[in-house]
Amino acid sequence: MVLDKMHSRARGPRAILTRQPTEGRSRDGGLRLGEMERDCLIAYGASQLLLERLMLSSDAHECDVCERCGMMGYQGWCQSCRSSGGVHRLTMPYAAKLLVQELTSMNVRVGLMLGDEFPAEE
């Protein structure tokens, strides 16, 4: 009976839309990490484990972001600013990139900030 319940995964299938590992043992999916488990890992100071498990091993995606306007670019070019100056590569979860693109398609402007400080209010 234990062999029926045992499940582990190193690599396997991914969902087409979000590029995240599939869920469930029957689909050879990954294990779930809930909000309480995430909070425990943060409390124990294992934030790099969260970065590795929830982004790098899951659905990491490299994209270009303009530091002037905060919009996503393509191949080092910002369509909003019409320039390649100030465009940097950023690694973010593919699900977050998908959310930004869906909001942009609904005419909601989402600006990504590169850095630790918030800009001064205008």
N, C-alpha and C positions, 0 to 999 in steps of 0.2 A: 504494500500500500504506500510506503514511503516513496518508492520509485515512481509511482503515479503522480505524486505531489511535487517531486523535486523538479526545479526549473532554473536554468541559468542561460545567459546569452552573452556572447562576446561580439558577434556581428550577426546581422540578419536583415530581414526585409524592413523597408521604410514606407511610410505613407507617401503617396505621390504628391499631394497638395502641400503638406507642411514639411516634408522631408524628415520627419521625426520617426523614431522607431515605432513599429506597430505595437499595439497593446494586447495583452492576453497570452496565456500559455499556449492555447490552441493555434494561434497564428505565429508562434515562435517570436513573441514580442518581448519587450523589455519590462523591467519591474517598475512599479509606480513609486514616486517619492512625493508624498503629500506635503501640505503646508506645515503640519506639526513636525514632520521629520526635517524639513528645511529649517525651521526655527531651532530645532535641537542642534543641527550641524553648525548653524551660525553662532549659537550660544557656546559651543565647544571650540570655536575658533577655526573651524574647518571650511572657511569660505572658498579656498582654492579648490577643494573637493567639489563644492557646488558648481564652480565655474567649469571644471573639467567634465563632470557628469551631466550637467544640465545644458551645456552649450557645446563644448569642444567635441565630446563624444556623441552628441545627439544631432544637432542641426546647425553647426557653425557655418556661416556664410560670409564671404568677404565682399564688401561693396564700397563704392566711392562716395564720399560725403564732402560737400563744399563747406569750408569753414566760414565763408562770408554769409551765405544765405541759409545754410543748414539743410539744403535739399540734397537728395541722393543724385549722384551723377552716373555717368556711364563711360567706361574706359578712360578715366582721367579727365572728363569734360563735364562741366556743369551747364545744363541747358538753360537754367534760369539766369545765371550771370553771363552766359556766353563766353566763358573763358576756362582755361585749364589751371590757372593760378589758384592756389589755396585748396585744391582737391586732394584729399587724403584717403588712404585705404583704411577701412574699419571692419573689424570682425564682430558680427552680431548674430543672434539667433535668426534662422530663416523665418520663423514664425513672426518675429518682430518686424522684419523687412516686409513680409506679406501684409501685416497690419498697417504699416505706413503706406504701402501701395493701395490698399483698399480704401483707407481714409482719403488719400489723394484723389482716387477715382470718384469719391463722393464730394469733392470740392472742399475738403478740409485740409488746410495746409499744416503739415507737421514738419517742424524744423528740428534737426538733430544738432546738439551742441557738442563740440569737441573740446573737452577740458573739464576741469573740476569746479570752476567758478561760474556763477550765474552772471549774465551781463547786467549792467546798470539799467534801471528802468528809464524809459524815455518819456 
